[in-house]
Amino acid sequence: MDSPIIPVVVVVLILLSYRLVHRIFVRRLAQDDRLNLRPLPGFDVLKTQIGRAIESGSQMHITLGQASLHGPASPASIAAINMLGHLAEEGCMNDAPPLVTVGEATVLLAAQGKLRHSFEAVNRPEGYKPWLVHFVAHQTEPYAYAAGVSGIIHQDKITGNVMMGQFGTELMLIAEAAQRRDMSQVIGTDDPTAMALATAVTPNSLIGEELFVAAAYLDKTPEQIANLRIQDIVRLFIMLGILVWAVIQFVTNL
Amino acid sequence: MKQIIPFVIAIATGLLTLIGLLTGTAVVNIILEGAAFLAALALLIGIINLFIVHAHRLVTKRNIYSLFLLASMVAVLFLGFTDGNQEIGLTEAFNWVQRPLEAALASLLAFFLVGAILRMARQRGDRWTSLFLFTVILILLTSALASLRFVPDSISTGATQVRQIIDSLFVTAGMRGLLIGVALGTIMLSLRVLVGLERPYNK
């Protein structure tokens, strides 16, 4: 007889184990000065883009994609919103807050909250204005979204273009608009087709799971790098599991 | 306190939803329906945001495109009110304005992609760019040889086989690797949100 208790217990054990392993890694990393991370050019360019926007008195444009926060692709939007939080503080402190565009209404509210928190974190709550975050079009209208974002890129005083979240082929329209203004671009998405387009447009693209590790690369705190280390270990187990399973299947089918 | 309340709500809702999905209880339906209702409310807020942003741009920057957008919003809203249940005006506006514009934008994708590839070849002359260009040419060539009528059958079949090998070995393997990586990142991020290590709703 299937008991619903067993899956619940398994899930609770997984969550508690994650928390425990995370704490162990944080303690170890706090004592270790060597925080070796594989270099990802996209994150290095992100930091320079902020500085460039501040120096030129313009804004960095960040667009957060079209995945809703209650759908299956919500982690991409959550990762993008977290990245917004890490990028926005320096700009908010120096009177150059990012211009944020979103393609989904739930992401709008989360992005507004994140930007407001960024202003509060640098003791400038009066700097937040609702029109710093634009809702462009709903997720059912990707080309309307791309057209709206392209229009903003063409019309406003923007130095760099950052695209993080879920995008489809309409990414090409936005990237081309930024390319025509000679902007440096950083693109991170979870869609394989969009990833392929991103690599053609810019060398600073975040492939696959790199979108989800932004906090570790931008913050470099032991807590965030511990998350990255756990992810690396789980990836290793998955790789070994796939290899072992492939060998077993090969041997049994001989 | 300002940070604790959203934290508690987020963790409790997440755990309740997860346990509800695992056990099949009715509480998960209530939570998901609530989420759908909030998403609809968020859409209304998004439309208001769109109106406010472009009204602000019109007033402060005299942006003509914002004027067109606001006029379009009002016009479609008017059509929606006058149509009632029939949606004739809205359907006509969609078929005669939006669809052709979307088709035009979609048709630009191929040209932009070719332009991006040429720019990549000019600006980034590394081995990966060469591999990218070689792959593009190979795919186009095999597709053309497989589908053109005047090509002998032996060449056409050979081209189809080459294309299948590329698809099944390299493309499928690469796509699966990417998707496994994305799935891993998604799962780990979701775990971090559930245990409170990642807080997109807080500082």
Interface residues (C-beta under 8 A of the other chain):
Chain A: P4 P7 V8 V11 I14 L15 Y18 R19 H22 S68 L69 H70 P75 A76 I78 A79 I81 N82 G85 E104 A105 T106 L108 L109 A110 G113 K114 H117 E120 A121 P130 W131 V133 H134 F135 V136 H138 E141 Y143 A144 A146 A147 G151 Q155 T169 E170 M172 L173 A175 E176 Q179 D190 P192 M195 L197 T199 A200 V201 P203 I207 G208 E209 L211 F212 V213 A215 E223 N227 I230 Q231 V234 R235 I238
Chain B: L18 I19 L22 T23 G24 L32 A35 A36 L38 A39 A42 L43 L44 I45 G46 I47 N49 L50 I52 V53 H56 R57 N63 Y65 Q98 L101 E102 L105 A106 L108 L109 F112 L113 G115 A116 I117 R119 M120 R124 F132 M175 G177 L178 L179 I180 G181 V182 L184 G185 T186 M188 L189 S190 L191 R192 V193 L194 V195 L197 E198 P200 Y201 N202 K203
